[in-house]
Amino acid sequence: MVVALSALLLSSFANAQDANRKWNVFIELQPIFSTADGASHALNLQVGALKHINDNFLIGGSVGVAESFDFDVNPSIPILLRAQAEHNFSGISPFISLDMGYSLNTEDFEYGSVVVNPTVGVRYSNFYIGVGYYAAIPTKSGLKTGNNINLKVGYMFGDGSGDGLKRFIKRTHVDIELGAAYGFSTYSPLELGRDFAEGDNEDDHNHRVGSNVFANVIWGYDIDEHWMVGIGTGVRLYMNKFDKCFNNKQYDYDYETNRFTAKQIDDGIEAIPCVPLYVRGKYTFLNENVNFRPYVAVDLGYQFGTSMESCMLFEPQVGVKFGRFNFGIGLSYATGNTVSRAVKNSDFDDEKAWSLSARIGVRL
């Protein structure tokens, strides 16, 4: 990455005499979501400039202010170089960019970090949107690298026209979805931390996890009458059915056996909320003048939980579109477990959750 960035810098100097290639100022908002359990997320406002060194490559830099969602510490100041490659396809430009630099910690200057932030996204006229991996590498020894996912929503001044903005807004839309999913994964109370008394049979008390209900909001952009890309979020509530399960965080003392035992959880449903953030790609078959149009789509992103482990999310779907409405079914795959920390043990950390989902949506 350093070699590629250096090559682009040399190319920019070689093209410095090209008066037709101007600097374009940009401003972007970056929510940064930490993948570490219990770590706080941040919001970054970045301002910078880029220059076209040819039709497909840009080079520049930026400076910003990043603050945690809780606003409980002093902000950090990321100072970054950016190299970007893009190509225009009928007015829309997919791009790949790389930001590298240093984030100054104003709380304690000794705890700054090197930032490496590759991003993929799409630009139309002045507006662009992207998703990236944000690595914060501490300069102080003994500290771990911060692994994050960031979203970039930005505007580039002086590189488009008012007509382009109108076309962009006309092609954007917001979809609302409601749905439910049935979990395939089942685990015994032992896997969830149950200490069995003599004679108990764990197979008699399997727990079903992964079932959930959800509400999504998707901002989408129609590339043409078939292809759509967008970003979605919402609320997801995992409804795990438990029977004869124990809380690993709370204990009672048994005077007969002289040992501590976990408190039993009431039989029933454990509701675990989380917030997903994902990118959606969608292809709709047939032409726009057809009433029923089948489609295929896939959501890829991350879901953030407070009482469960945050984890990656992958959801392929198929369905049919009818006017403003769509109906679909799909699979949901969460790379981490979907039970609360209170009822799982260390052996449960790497379990996966599959579910079959159904949804109904409407375009606003």
Disulfide bonds with the S-S distance in Angstrom:
none
